[in-house]
């Protein structure tokens, strides 16, 4: 399959595939303003992909920082993930944190990974099987991370791109945060945006918890052939916009992992 998203119908049809692993990448607390409607339910057989803890470098003061390949390998193996696993990841808001998990697998060299369009709400809407959230131990898998460093950018690389303008930097935050008409939700951060970046709020790319059509995404994003870089508040919603771009273009893509939490707390240049 070449499409990075799958429908609930596809997942229902493939639930018994021996290599299939379903990952629940929900965030119990998020910046979307939306509440998890079914906090105690998960797709039947799903395994918890804990972005905030097991799949972040918690020694870094920045939130949601990419873990090392060694940590990613160990945590995936604990979930029973293998080199040949077909992974479908979802979250409880439709499309929110699942693209982050998808991008992490891509950055760690595993291409056979997909996002469930509409997530848990769409799954429940279509009367598919769920169960109560539960902790389970699994047979250790043989997954091995193979970090693709070009998929992740640091602040020095973003600063260099301000000068070279080689890539387009897309900021997924809301307009009021981008243009500094509203204070940042995290204390201590300056307001504004990285110089030269453009604003595409992630909410503009979705309808009813699913991605808009390819034609609508093309009209909204107006991409050229430049490489694409993505930023947001803490590296989560940047991946929503990245995945939308992946649906309609093959431009090289990378995430600025520190995002505004790092940039806005430093003395790096900003615009308003």
C-alpha positions, 0 to 999 in steps of 0.5 A: 500500500502506498497511501499512508492512511487506512479506513475503518473498513480496511482495518475491520477487514484485516483484523485477523492478519497475523502481522497486524499490530494496532497501536493506540497513540492517544494523549490523555491531555492535549492542546486541542480543546477537545475531550476524549469522548471514550477515555476508557475504551480502545479498539479491540486488541490495541496496544498503548503507544505512550508518546509522552513517556515510553516514546519520548526522551523524558530526560530532555526538558522539552516535551515529546522529544524524539527518543534514541533509536535504542529506546525506541527499539526496546519499547517497540519490542516490549509491545511485541512489534516485529520487523515485518509488522504492519502497524496501524496507529490511531488516537481518540480525537480522530486525527491528532496524535496518531500522525506523530506516532506514524512519523516516528516509525517512518523516522526510525526506518519502518515504512509499513505503518499507517494512520486510521482515518477518523481514529477511535470515534470513527471506529465506534461510529461504525459499530466496530469492536472495542474493549476496556483499556488494559495493560498487557504483556507481549512476546518480545518482538524483533523490531530494530530502529534504523534512524533516518536523521534527515527526517528530523531537524534541530534549531541550528538547521532551522536557523540556517534555513531562514538564511538559505530559504531552501525549504518551506517551513510550515507552522501548524499552530492556530493563527492567533498564536502564529501572529501573536494575538493570543498568548502561548498556552505554555508559560514563559514562551514568547509569542510569534513565529519563526521568521519566514515560516507560513501558517497552516493551522492543522484544523483547516485540513480536517473535517469531522475528525478525518482528512479532507479530500486530496483536492481540498488539501491541494487547494489549502496547502498550495505546495511547490517543489521545495522541501518541507519543514514542519513546526508547531508547539511541541512537535505533535500537530506539526505531524498532522500537517506533514501527513496531509502533505504526504497525501498529496506530494512526495516533497522531502519532509522533516519535523523541527522537533523542538518546535515553538517550545524550544524556539519561543523560550530562547533568544532566537529571532521571531516575527509577529 
